[in-house]
Each structure stands twice: as C-alpha cells, then as structure tokens.
Amino acid sequence: MLRKTKNFLKAHGVAYEKEHVNPLMVPEKNYVLKFEKNDKGDYQNRFIVEHTYTWTGRMKINKITLRLHGQVHPREFKTESDLLRYLKKHAHRYAADVKKQHHKKKN
C-alpha cells in the first residue's frame, strides 16, 4: 500500500516505519506510515490510510490523512496521486537531500 509514496520517501532519504491497525468497532482498516525522525529519534509525521475491501477482495482507499508535526487540522487526500503532488510541492520541509539544497540556495 502506498508504494509510490514509499518509493518517494526512500528516494529523498526519509526514514519511515509502517504498521497496520485494525479497530474493533468499525469495518475500516487503518494503515499508519510514520516518517521523519526528530532529534529524540521519534517519528513526528504520519500518514493514516483508512481502507476497506470490496467483495472481490480489492482494496479501496477511503481517505488518506497527513499529520505533520502533530498539527490539529490534518490534510486529507482521496488518492495517493493527490498526496504525492502535495509531498513534491513541500519536499523542502522534510526530505534530507532537498533540505541541503534549500539551505545552500538561501546562503
């Protein structure tokens, strides 16, 4: 799940970890992908993907939520391509190789 997003994070040198969470009371399944470590070594950003399975067994993504640095109002995306578009636009905030280039341009 989120193969393109994981490839994007790997290409930009961003560490991540993933886990599946299955709530008991709702039919939706949750997939959590945490990324970008802070100074303490904890992951500070995360994607939360709510998905279900169709009767044919295919996975259907209902919503992708992006929480950056514990923000109160997270951003929501319907598809992975919308999410990637946003990440590419704001890569200077979290990607290691892009941060270096961004700091060089400022100096």
Backbone as XML, in Angstrom:
<?xml version="1.0"?>
<chain id="A" units="angstrom">
  <residue number="1" name="MET">
    <atom name="N" x="0.837" y="-1.172" z="0.000"/>
    <atom name="CA" x="0.000" y="0.000" z="0.000"/>
    <atom name="C" x="0.885" y="1.240" z="0.000"/>
  </residue>
  <residue number="2" name="LEU">
    <atom name="N" x="0.489" y="2.246" z="-0.702"/>
    <atom name="CA" x="1.249" y="3.496" z="-0.853"/>
    <atom name="C" x="2.650" y="3.242" z="-1.407"/>
  </residue>
  <residue number="3" name="ARG">
    <atom name="N" x="2.744" y="2.375" z="-2.385"/>
    <atom name="CA" x="4.037" y="2.015" z="-2.966"/>
    <atom name="C" x="4.761" y="3.232" z="-3.530"/>
  </residue>
  <residue number="4" name="LYS">
    <atom name="N" x="4.046" y="4.099" z="-4.246"/>
    <atom name="CA" x="4.678" y="5.279" z="-4.844"/>
    <atom name="C" x="5.169" y="6.237" z="-3.766"/>
  </residue>
  <residue number="5" name="THR">
    <atom name="N" x="4.405" y="6.367" z="-2.710"/>
    <atom name="CA" x="4.798" y="7.258" z="-1.611"/>
    <atom name="C" x="6.040" y="6.722" z="-0.914"/>
  </residue>
  <residue number="6" name="LYS">
    <atom name="N" x="6.078" y="5.418" z="-0.664"/>
    <atom name="CA" x="7.256" y="4.825" z="-0.026"/>
    <atom name="C" x="8.488" y="4.978" z="-0.913"/>
  </residue>
  <residue number="7" name="ASN">
    <atom name="N" x="8.339" y="4.790" z="-2.217"/>
    <atom name="CA" x="9.464" y="4.987" z="-3.137"/>
    <atom name="C" x="9.930" y="6.438" z="-3.124"/>
  </residue>
  <residue number="8" name="PHE">
    <atom name="N" x="9.002" y="7.376" z="-3.049"/>
    <atom name="CA" x="9.333" y="8.797" z="-2.985"/>
    <atom name="C" x="10.122" y="9.099" z="-1.710"/>
  </residue>
  <residue number="9" name="LEU">
    <atom name="N" x="9.683" y="8.561" z="-0.569"/>
    <atom name="CA" x="10.386" y="8.797" z="0.693"/>
    <atom name="C" x="11.783" y="8.188" z="0.672"/>
  </residue>
  <residue number="10" name="LYS">
    <atom name="N" x="11.918" y="6.985" z="0.124"/>
    <atom name="CA" x="13.228" y="6.340" z="0.023"/>
    <atom name="C" x="14.169" y="7.145" z="-0.860"/>
  </residue>
  <residue number="11" name="ALA">
    <atom name="N" x="13.664" y="7.646" z="-1.973"/>
    <atom name="CA" x="14.488" y="8.410" z="-2.911"/>
    <atom name="C" x="14.994" y="9.706" z="-2.286"/>
  </residue>
  <residue number="12" name="HIS">
    <atom name="N" x="14.246" y="10.265" z="-1.339"/>
    <atom name="CA" x="14.647" y="11.517" z="-0.702"/>
    <atom name="C" x="15.316" y="11.305" z="0.655"/>
  </residue>
  <residue number="13" name="GLY">
    <atom name="N" x="15.624" y="10.054" z="1.006"/>
    <atom name="CA" x="16.353" y="9.766" z="2.233"/>
    <atom name="C" x="15.573" y="10.000" z="3.508"/>
  </residue>
  <residue number="14" name="VAL">
    <atom name="N" x="14.272" y="9.774" z="3.470"/>
    <atom name="CA" x="13.430" y="9.979" z="4.647"/>
    <atom name="C" x="13.149" y="8.612" z="5.280"/>
  </residue>
  <residue number="15" name="ALA">
    <atom name="N" x="13.495" y="8.477" z="6.565"/>
    <atom name="CA" x="13.248" y="7.220" z="7.266"/>
    <atom name="C" x="11.767" y="7.105" z="7.596"/>
  </residue>
  <residue number="16" name="TYR">
    <atom name="N" x="11.241" y="5.864" z="7.548"/>
    <atom name="CA" x="9.831" y="5.645" z="7.868"/>
    <atom name="C" x="9.633" y="4.266" z="8.460"/>
  </residue>
  <residue number="17" name="GLU">
    <atom name="N" x="8.499" y="4.081" z="9.135"/>
    <atom name="CA" x="8.077" y="2.763" z="9.619"/>
    <atom name="C" x="6.577" y="2.645" z="9.385"/>
  </residue>
  <residue number="18" name="LYS">
    <atom name="N" x="6.115" y="1.422" z="9.230"/>
    <atom name="CA" x="4.702" y="1.209" z="8.893"/>
    <atom name="C" x="4.084" y="0.193" z="9.845"/>
  </residue>
  <residue number="19" name="GLU">
    <atom name="N" x="2.767" y="0.293" z="10.011"/>
    <atom name="CA" x="2.047" y="-0.667" z="10.839"/>
    <atom name="C" x="0.583" y="-0.697" z="10.416"/>
  </residue>
  <residue number="20" name="HIS">
    <atom name="N" x="-0.063" y="-1.827" z="10.660"/>
    <atom name="CA" x="-1.491" y="-1.978" z="10.385"/>
    <atom name="C" x="-2.228" y="-1.929" z="11.711"/>
  </residue>
  <residue number="21" name="VAL">
    <atom name="N" x="-3.323" y="-1.184" z="11.751"/>
    <atom name="CA" x="-4.146" y="-1.087" z="12.938"/>
    <atom name="C" x="-5.553" y="-1.498" z="12.533"/>
  </residue>
  <residue number="22" name="ASN">
    <atom name="N" x="-6.116" y="-2.459" z="13.231"/>
    <atom name="CA" x="-7.455" y="-2.933" z="12.917"/>
    <atom name="C" x="-8.398" y="-2.608" z="14.075"/>
  </residue>
  <residue number="23" name="PRO">
    <atom name="N" x="-9.148" y="-1.505" z="13.969"/>
    <atom name="CA" x="-10.095" y="-1.158" z="15.039"/>
    <atom name="C" x="-11.204" y="-2.197" z="15.146"/>
  </residue>
  <residue number="24" name="LEU">
    <atom name="N" x="-11.726" y="-2.369" z="16.346"/>
    <atom name="CA" x="-12.741" y="-3.399" z="16.569"/>
    <atom name="C" x="-14.148" y="-2.966" z="16.164"/>
  </residue>
  <residue number="25" name="MET">
    <atom name="N" x="-14.477" y="-1.700" z="16.306"/>
    <atom name="CA" x="-15.860" y="-1.259" z="16.159"/>
    <atom name="C" x="-16.245" y="-0.796" z="14.751"/>
  </residue>
  <residue number="26" name="VAL">
    <atom name="N" x="-15.305" y="-0.557" z="13.873"/>
    <atom name="CA" x="-15.638" y="-0.059" z="12.532"/>
    <atom name="C" x="-15.128" y="-1.039" z="11.483"/>
  </residue>
  <residue number="27" name="PRO">
    <atom name="N" x="-15.775" y="-1.094" z="10.320"/>
    <atom name="CA" x="-15.336" y="-2.037" z="9.289"/>
    <atom name="C" x="-14.062" y="-1.608" z="8.572"/>
  </residue>
  <residue number="28" name="GLU">
    <atom name="N" x="-13.669" y="-0.342" z="8.720"/>
    <atom name="CA" x="-12.481" y="0.139" z="8.020"/>
    <atom name="C" x="-11.212" y="-0.346" z="8.712"/>
  </residue>
  <residue number="29" name="LYS">
    <atom name="N" x="-10.218" y="-0.586" z="7.930"/>
    <atom name="CA" x="-8.896" y="-0.938" z="8.427"/>
    <atom name="C" x="-8.034" y="0.315" z="8.341"/>
  </residue>
  <residue number="30" name="ASN">
    <atom name="N" x="-7.019" y="0.426" z="9.177"/>
    <atom name="CA" x="-6.127" y="1.575" z="9.155"/>
    <atom name="C" x="-4.701" y="1.115" z="8.922"/>
  </residue>
  <residue number="31" name="TYR">
    <atom name="N" x="-4.002" y="1.865" z="8.103"/>
    <atom name="CA" x="-2.608" y="1.635" z="7.802"/>
    <atom name="C" x="-1.884" y="2.924" z="8.168"/>
  </residue>
  <residue number="32" name="VAL">
    <atom name="N" x="-0.894" y="2.842" z="9.043"/>
    <atom name="CA" x="-0.182" y="4.026" z="9.518"/>
    <atom name="C" x="1.260" y="3.949" z="9.049"/>
  </residue>
  <residue number="33" name="LEU">
    <atom name="N" x="1.713" y="5.018" z="8.419"/>
    <atom name="CA" x="3.101" y="5.122" z="7.960"/>
    <atom name="C" x="3.687" y="6.371" z="8.611"/>
  </residue>
  <residue number="34" name="LYS">
    <atom name="N" x="4.625" y="6.163" z="9.540"/>
    <atom name="CA" x="5.260" y="7.277" z="10.243"/>
    <atom name="C" x="6.577" y="7.596" z="9.553"/>
  </residue>
  <residue number="35" name="PHE">
    <atom name="N" x="6.910" y="8.911" z="9.468"/>
    <atom name="CA" x="8.154" y="9.294" z="8.807"/>
    <atom name="C" x="8.757" y="10.535" z="9.422"/>
  </residue>
  <residue number="36" name="GLU">
    <atom name="N" x="9.996" y="10.807" z="9.104"/>
    <atom name="CA" x="10.824" y="11.928" z="9.539"/>
    <atom name="C" x="11.028" y="11.932" z="11.050"/>
  </residue>
  <residue number="37" name="LYS">
    <atom name="N" x="12.219" y="11.499" z="11.462"/>
    <atom name="CA" x="12.549" y="11.463" z="12.884"/>
    <atom name="C" x="12.953" y="12.842" z="13.387"/>
  </residue>
  <residue number="38" name="ASN">
    <atom name="N" x="12.625" y="13.099" z="14.641"/>
    <atom name="CA" x="13.052" y="14.350" z="15.264"/>
    <atom name="C" x="14.378" y="14.135" z="15.988"/>
  </residue>
  <residue number="39" name="ASP">
    <atom name="N" x="14.800" y="15.083" z="16.809"/>
    <atom name="CA" x="16.096" y="14.994" z="17.496"/>
    <atom name="C" x="16.156" y="13.831" z="18.483"/>
  </residue>
  <residue number="40" name="LYS">
    <atom name="N" x="15.031" y="13.472" z="19.061"/>
    <atom name="CA" x="14.976" y="12.380" z="20.044"/>
    <atom name="C" x="14.934" y="11.002" z="19.383"/>
  </residue>
  <residue number="41" name="GLY">
    <atom name="N" x="14.738" y="10.947" z="18.089"/>
    <atom name="CA" x="14.659" y="9.673" z="17.381"/>
    <atom name="C" x="13.242" y="9.159" z="17.200"/>
  </residue>
  <residue number="42" name="ASP">
    <atom name="N" x="12.241" y="9.951" z="17.580"/>
    <atom name="CA" x="10.842" y="9.577" z="17.402"/>
    <atom name="C" x="10.346" y="10.097" z="16.056"/>
  </residue>
  <residue number="43" name="TYR">
    <atom name="N" x="9.406" y="9.365" z="15.475"/>
    <atom name="CA" x="8.812" y="9.822" z="14.220"/>
    <atom name="C" x="7.790" y="10.913" z="14.529"/>
  </residue>
  <residue number="44" name="GLN">
    <atom name="N" x="7.827" y="12.011" z="13.787"/>
    <atom name="CA" x="6.963" y="13.139" z="14.101"/>
    <atom name="C" x="5.841" y="13.370" z="13.096"/>
  </residue>
  <residue number="45" name="ASN">
    <atom name="N" x="5.864" y="12.740" z="11.945"/>
    <atom name="CA" x="4.822" y="12.901" z="10.933"/>
    <atom name="C" x="4.223" y="11.534" z="10.620"/>
  </residue>
  <residue number="46" name="ARG">
    <atom name="N" x="2.981" y="11.532" z="10.126"/>
    <atom name="CA" x="2.387" y="10.236" z="9.777"/>
    <atom name="C" x="1.290" y="10.377" z="8.736"/>
  </residue>
  <residue number="47" name="PHE">
    <atom name="N" x="1.143" y="9.294" z="7.967"/>
    <atom name="CA" x="0.019" y="9.118" z="7.056"/>
    <atom name="C" x="-0.893" y="8.101" z="7.709"/>
  </residue>
  <residue number="48" name="ILE">
    <atom name="N" x="-2.176" y="8.346" z="7.691"/>
    <atom name="CA" x="-3.147" y="7.368" z="8.171"/>
    <atom name="C" x="-4.067" y="7.073" z="6.991"/>
  </residue>
  <residue number="49" name="VAL">
    <atom name="N" x="-4.053" y="5.833" z="6.545"/>
    <atom name="CA" x="-4.849" y="5.429" z="5.393"/>
    <atom name="C" x="-6.003" y="4.568" z="5.889"/>
  </residue>
  <residue number="50" name="GLU">
    <atom name="N" x="-7.221" y="5.036" z="5.667"/>
    <atom name="CA" x="-8.407" y="4.257" z="6.004"/>
    <atom name="C" x="-8.852" y="3.534" z="4.750"/>
  </residue>
  <residue number="51" name="HIS">
    <atom name="N" x="-8.949" y="2.211" z="4.835"/>
    <atom name="CA" x="-9.316" y="1.429" z="3.653"/>
    <atom name="C" x="-10.245" y="0.286" z="4.028"/>
  </residue>
  <residue number="52" name="THR">
    <atom name="N" x="-10.969" y="-0.178" z="3.041"/>
    <atom name="CA" x="-11.833" y="-1.345" z="3.175"/>
    <atom name="C" x="-11.532" y="-2.276" z="2.006"/>
  </residue>
  <residue number="53" name="TYR">
    <atom name="N" x="-12.158" y="-3.434" z="2.038"/>
    <atom name="CA" x="-12.014" y="-4.387" z="0.941"/>
    <atom name="C" x="-13.359" y="-4.555" z="0.252"/>
  </residue>
  <residue number="54" name="THR">
    <atom name="N" x="-13.329" y="-4.613" z="-1.070"/>
    <atom name="CA" x="-14.563" y="-4.833" z="-1.824"/>
    <atom name="C" x="-14.917" y="-6.311" z="-1.772"/>
  </residue>
  <residue number="55" name="TRP">
    <atom name="N" x="-16.058" y="-6.670" z="-2.293"/>
    <atom name="CA" x="-16.476" y="-8.072" z="-2.261"/>
    <atom name="C" x="-15.600" y="-8.950" z="-3.148"/>
  </residue>
  <residue number="56" name="THR">
    <atom name="N" x="-14.852" y="-8.325" z="-4.083"/>
    <atom name="CA" x="-13.931" y="-9.105" z="-4.923"/>
    <atom name="C" x="-12.555" y="-9.237" z="-4.294"/>
  </residue>
  <residue number="57" name="GLY">
    <atom name="N" x="-12.353" y="-8.584" z="-3.146"/>
    <atom name="CA" x="-11.072" y="-8.693" z="-2.454"/>
    <atom name="C" x="-10.102" y="-7.557" z="-2.743"/>
  </residue>
  <residue number="58" name="ARG">
    <atom name="N" x="-10.507" y="-6.619" z="-3.583"/>
    <atom name="CA" x="-9.636" y="-5.478" z="-3.891"/>
    <atom name="C" x="-9.693" y="-4.452" z="-2.768"/>
  </residue>
  <residue number="59" name="MET">
    <atom name="N" x="-8.575" y="-3.794" z="-2.560"/>
    <atom name="CA" x="-8.510" y="-2.774" z="-1.537"/>
    <atom name="C" x="-9.037" y="-1.452" z="-2.077"/>
  </residue>
  <residue number="60" name="LYS">
    <atom name="N" x="-9.864" y="-0.764" z="-1.291"/>
    <atom name="CA" x="-10.413" y="0.522" z="-1.673"/>
    <atom name="C" x="-10.007" y="1.543" z="-0.613"/>
  </residue>
  <residue number="61" name="ILE">
    <atom name="N" x="-9.228" y="2.572" z="-1.023"/>
    <atom name="CA" x="-8.804" y="3.610" z="-0.100"/>
    <atom name="C" x="-9.940" y="4.609" z="0.051"/>
  </residue>
  <residue number="62" name="ASN">
    <atom name="N" x="-10.374" y="4.811" z="1.277"/>
    <atom name="CA" x="-11.443" y="5.770" z="1.558"/>
    <atom name="C" x="-10.877" y="7.169" z="1.795"/>
  </residue>
  <residue number="63" name="LYS">
    <atom name="N" x="-9.769" y="7.241" z="2.524"/>
    <atom name="CA" x="-9.222" y="8.545" z="2.867"/>
    <atom name="C" x="-7.767" y="8.383" z="3.316"/>
  </residue>
  <residue number="64" name="ILE">
    <atom name="N" x="-6.919" y="9.330" z="2.919"/>
    <atom name="CA" x="-5.540" y="9.389" z="3.381"/>
    <atom name="C" x="-5.396" y="10.683" z="4.171"/>
  </residue>
  <residue number="65" name="THR">
    <atom name="N" x="-4.983" y="10.567" z="5.414"/>
    <atom name="CA" x="-4.818" y="11.725" z="6.281"/>
    <atom name="C" x="-3.336" y="11.927" z="6.535"/>
  </residue>
  <residue number="66" name="LEU">
    <atom name="N" x="-2.878" y="13.155" z="6.371"/>
    <atom name="CA" x="-1.471" y="13.503" z="6.594"/>
    <atom name="C" x="-1.394" y="14.432" z="7.787"/>
  </residue>
  <residue number="67" name="ARG">
    <atom name="N" x="-0.701" y="13.987" z="8.850"/>
    <atom name="CA" x="-0.485" y="14.818" z="10.039"/>
    <atom name="C" x="0.995" y="15.164" z="10.113"/>
  </residue>
  <residue number="68" name="LEU">
    <atom name="N" x="1.297" y="16.443" z="9.997"/>
    <atom name="CA" x="2.671" y="16.918" z="10.075"/>
    <atom name="C" x="2.920" y="17.571" z="11.430"/>
  </residue>
  <residue number="69" name="HIS">
    <atom name="N" x="3.930" y="17.111" z="12.146"/>
    <atom name="CA" x="4.368" y="17.707" z="13.412"/>
    <atom name="C" x="3.222" y="17.874" z="14.403"/>
  </residue>
  <residue number="70" name="GLY">
    <atom name="N" x="2.315" y="16.920" z="14.493"/>
    <atom name="CA" x="1.234" y="16.954" z="15.461"/>
    <atom name="C" x="0.210" y="18.043" z="15.241"/>
  </residue>
  <residue number="71" name="GLN">
    <atom name="N" x="-0.020" y="18.425" z="13.997"/>
    <atom name="CA" x="-0.961" y="19.502" z="13.725"/>
    <atom name="C" x="-2.386" y="19.109" z="14.106"/>
  </residue>
  <residue number="72" name="VAL">
    <atom name="N" x="-3.190" y="20.094" z="14.453"/>
    <atom name="CA" x="-4.550" y="19.862" z="14.916"/>
    <atom name="C" x="-5.481" y="19.527" z="13.754"/>
  </residue>
  <residue number="73" name="HIS">
    <atom name="N" x="-5.360" y="20.247" z="12.654"/>
    <atom name="CA" x="-6.219" y="20.023" z="11.487"/>
    <atom name="C" x="-5.391" y="19.388" z="10.369"/>
  </residue>
  <residue number="74" name="PRO">
    <atom name="N" x="-5.418" y="18.052" z="10.272"/>
    <atom name="CA" x="-4.603" y="17.370" z="9.257"/>
    <atom name="C" x="-5.153" y="17.569" z="7.853"/>
  </residue>
  <residue number="75" name="ARG">
    <atom name="N" x="-4.309" y="17.318" z="6.881"/>
    <atom name="CA" x="-4.718" y="17.396" z="5.478"/>
    <atom name="C" x="-5.254" y="16.031" z="5.059"/>
  </residue>
  <residue number="76" name="GLU">
    <atom name="N" x="-6.310" y="16.045" z="4.253"/>
    <atom name="CA" x="-6.916" y="14.802" z="3.794"/>
    <atom name="C" x="-6.869" y="14.735" z="2.275"/>
  </residue>
  <residue number="77" name="PHE">
    <atom name="N" x="-6.584" y="13.533" z="1.768"/>
    <atom name="CA" x="-6.480" y="13.291" z="0.331"/>
    <atom name="C" x="-7.333" y="12.090" z="-0.023"/>
  </residue>
  <residue number="78" name="LYS">
    <atom name="N" x="-7.868" y="12.095" z="-1.233"/>
    <atom name="CA" x="-8.692" y="10.969" z="-1.692"/>
    <atom name="C" x="-7.857" y="9.888" z="-2.361"/>
  </residue>
  <residue number="79" name="THR">
    <atom name="N" x="-6.778" y="10.287" z="-3.039"/>
    <atom name="CA" x="-5.951" y="9.318" z="-3.759"/>
    <atom name="C" x="-4.483" y="9.521" z="-3.417"/>
  </residue>
  <residue number="80" name="GLU">
    <atom name="N" x="-3.702" y="8.502" z="-3.720"/>
    <atom name="CA" x="-2.266" y="8.581" z="-3.480"/>
    <atom name="C" x="-1.600" y="9.607" z="-4.399"/>
  </residue>
  <residue number="81" name="SER">
    <atom name="N" x="-2.117" y="9.783" z="-5.605"/>
    <atom name="CA" x="-1.522" y="10.762" z="-6.517"/>
    <atom name="C" x="-1.718" y="12.188" z="-5.995"/>
  </residue>
  <residue number="82" name="ASP">
    <atom name="N" x="-2.847" y="12.487" z="-5.351"/>
    <atom name="CA" x="-3.040" y="13.799" z="-4.723"/>
    <atom name="C" x="-2.031" y="14.004" z="-3.599"/>
  </residue>
  <residue number="83" name="LEU">
    <atom name="N" x="-1.810" y="12.954" z="-2.823"/>
    <atom name="CA" x="-0.837" y="13.008" z="-1.733"/>
    <atom name="C" x="0.569" y="13.254" z="-2.271"/>
  </residue>
  <residue number="84" name="LEU">
    <atom name="N" x="0.958" y="12.547" z="-3.317"/>
    <atom name="CA" x="2.295" y="12.726" z="-3.906"/>
    <atom name="C" x="2.480" y="14.127" z="-4.468"/>
  </residue>
  <residue number="85" name="ARG">
    <atom name="N" x="1.453" y="14.657" z="-5.064"/>
    <atom name="CA" x="1.519" y="16.027" z="-5.585"/>
    <atom name="C" x="1.827" y="17.006" z="-4.451"/>
  </residue>
  <residue number="86" name="TYR">
    <atom name="N" x="1.177" y="16.832" z="-3.316"/>
    <atom name="CA" x="1.412" y="17.691" z="-2.162"/>
    <atom name="C" x="2.831" y="17.499" z="-1.616"/>
  </residue>
  <residue number="87" name="LEU">
    <atom name="N" x="3.273" y="16.235" z="-1.509"/>
    <atom name="CA" x="4.607" y="15.957" z="-0.967"/>
    <atom name="C" x="5.706" y="16.554" z="-1.836"/>
  </residue>
  <residue number="88" name="LYS">
    <atom name="N" x="5.563" y="16.447" z="-3.151"/>
    <atom name="CA" x="6.571" y="17.007" z="-4.048"/>
    <atom name="C" x="6.639" y="18.516" z="-3.928"/>
  </residue>
  <residue number="89" name="LYS">
    <atom name="N" x="5.496" y="19.134" z="-3.719"/>
    <atom name="CA" x="5.448" y="20.588" z="-3.592"/>
    <atom name="C" x="6.106" y="21.069" z="-2.291"/>
  </residue>
  <residue number="90" name="HIS">
    <atom name="N" x="6.013" y="20.261" z="-1.221"/>
    <atom name="CA" x="6.519" y="20.658" z="0.090"/>
    <atom name="C" x="7.702" y="19.806" z="0.550"/>
  </residue>
  <residue number="91" name="ALA">
    <atom name="N" x="8.468" y="19.257" z="-0.374"/>
    <atom name="CA" x="9.576" y="18.365" z="-0.030"/>
    <atom name="C" x="10.672" y="19.063" z="0.755"/>
  </residue>
  <residue number="92" name="HIS">
    <atom name="N" x="10.806" y="20.373" z="0.615"/>
    <atom name="CA" x="11.879" y="21.081" z="1.309"/>
    <atom name="C" x="11.717" y="21.045" z="2.829"/>
  </residue>
  <residue number="93" name="ARG">
    <atom name="N" x="10.563" y="20.657" z="3.331"/>
    <atom name="CA" x="10.323" y="20.632" z="4.777"/>
    <atom name="C" x="10.846" y="19.381" z="5.460"/>
  </residue>
  <residue number="94" name="TYR">
    <atom name="N" x="10.910" y="18.260" z="4.754"/>
    <atom name="CA" x="11.225" y="17.007" z="5.435"/>
    <atom name="C" x="12.289" y="16.170" z="4.752"/>
  </residue>
  <residue number="95" name="ALA">
    <atom name="N" x="12.515" y="16.308" z="3.462"/>
    <atom name="CA" x="13.447" y="15.445" z="2.739"/>
    <atom name="C" x="14.885" y="15.892" z="2.980"/>
  </residue>
  <residue number="96" name="ALA">
    <atom name="N" x="15.743" y="14.954" z="3.342"/>
    <atom name="CA" x="17.120" y="15.269" z="3.712"/>
    <atom name="C" x="17.902" y="15.892" z="2.559"/>
  </residue>
  <residue number="97" name="ASP">
    <atom name="N" x="17.839" y="15.310" z="1.369"/>
    <atom name="CA" x="18.617" y="15.836" z="0.246"/>
    <atom name="C" x="18.069" y="17.179" z="-0.240"/>
  </residue>
  <residue number="98" name="VAL">
    <atom name="N" x="16.770" y="17.379" z="-0.152"/>
    <atom name="CA" x="16.184" y="18.642" z="-0.586"/>
    <atom name="C" x="16.473" y="19.736" z="0.438"/>
  </residue>
  <residue number="99" name="LYS">
    <atom name="N" x="16.523" y="19.390" z="1.729"/>
    <atom name="CA" x="16.850" y="20.368" z="2.774"/>
    <atom name="C" x="18.239" y="20.943" z="2.542"/>
  </residue>
  <residue number="100" name="LYS">
    <atom name="N" x="19.191" y="20.080" z="2.187"/>
    <atom name="CA" x="20.565" y="20.542" z="1.941"/>
    <atom name="C" x="20.604" y="21.522" z="0.774"/>
  </residue>
  <residue number="101" name="GLN">
    <atom name="N" x="19.901" y="21.197" z="-0.304"/>
    <atom name="CA" x="19.879" y="22.087" z="-1.466"/>
    <atom name="C" x="19.168" y="23.389" z="-1.139"/>
  </residue>
  <residue number="102" name="HIS">
    <atom name="N" x="18.121" y="23.331" z="-0.345"/>
    <atom name="CA" x="17.351" y="24.516" z="0.006"/>
    <atom name="C" x="18.192" y="25.470" z="0.863"/>
  </residue>
  <residue number="103" name="HIS">
    <atom name="N" x="18.984" y="24.904" z="1.793"/>
    <atom name="CA" x="19.839" y="25.737" z="2.647"/>
    <atom name="C" x="20.982" y="26.364" z="1.839"/>
  </residue>
  <residue number="104" name="LYS">
    <atom name="N" x="21.504" y="25.668" z="0.854"/>
    <atom name="CA" x="22.565" y="26.213" z="0.024"/>
    <atom name="C" x="22.059" y="27.405" z="-0.783"/>
  </residue>
  <residue number="105" name="LYS">
    <atom name="N" x="20.800" y="27.316" z="-1.267"/>
    <atom name="CA" x="20.247" y="28.419" z="-2.047"/>
    <atom name="C" x="20.053" y="29.668" z="-1.189"/>
  </residue>
  <residue number="106" name="LYS">
    <atom name="N" x="19.691" y="29.473" z="0.094"/>
    <atom name="CA" x="19.477" y="30.611" z="0.989"/>
    <atom name="C" x="20.797" y="31.327" z="1.299"/>
  </residue>
  <residue number="107" name="ASN">
    <atom name="N" x="21.868" y="30.559" z="1.436"/>
    <atom name="CA" x="23.162" y="31.142" z="1.808"/>
    <atom name="C" x="23.826" y="31.675" z="0.605"/>
  </residue>
</chain>
